[in-house]
Amino acid sequence: MQRGYTLIGLLIAMALLATLASLAAPSFSDLRQTAVLDAQRQHVMDALWYTRSEAVSRRVRVTMQARESGWSDGWKIFIDHNQNGHHDPSESLLQQRAALPEGFQLLANRGIGHAVSYRSDGRSTQPDGGLQMGTFTLCRLTANTGNIMRQAIVMSATGRVRIKEDVDQTDDGSC
């Protein structure tokens, strides 16, 4: 009696393996898209952390301001000597970020507005001195399903930021 695999048995095993692999492929695509969204969210959080740490270490007000057309088109971080929330030529530019990649959108609710400003004690404040807290919502349209993936960054009254889980479209109005 011979032991081994038959050609028909190998073909059936390969067909089953190919079927299982094709079923798993869409989930890998979703995983990759989630990882890309996570990376973009991390860029926003890093910029907020940097702004806050520079304000504390330099003991001055530092502002992160959206570009004229909105947060999706990037931002700049600067020392805001006159505390108006706008970068003036005489103010030191610390860092700037170009637009988000195609397909991404970053929105801020009214609590955030067009600029996030940190005082030297690390607390967030609006340029006019009022309390500042709110939510950034980062969105991306998924290529394979047409669904919108969302992640939120919530800024507390103390200026600390955190990730919000389970974001839906009603959290910030659109995306």
Buried (B, 14 or more C-beta within 10 A) or exposed (E): EEEEEEEEEEEEEEEEEEEEEEEEEEEEEBEEBBEBBEEBBEEBBEBBEBBBEBBBEEEBBBBBBBBEEBBBBBBBBBBBEEBBBEBEEEBEEBBBBEBBEEEBBBBBBEBBBBBBBBBEEBBBBBBEEEEBBBBBBBBBBBEEEEEEBBBBBBBEEEBBBEEBEEBEEEBBEEB
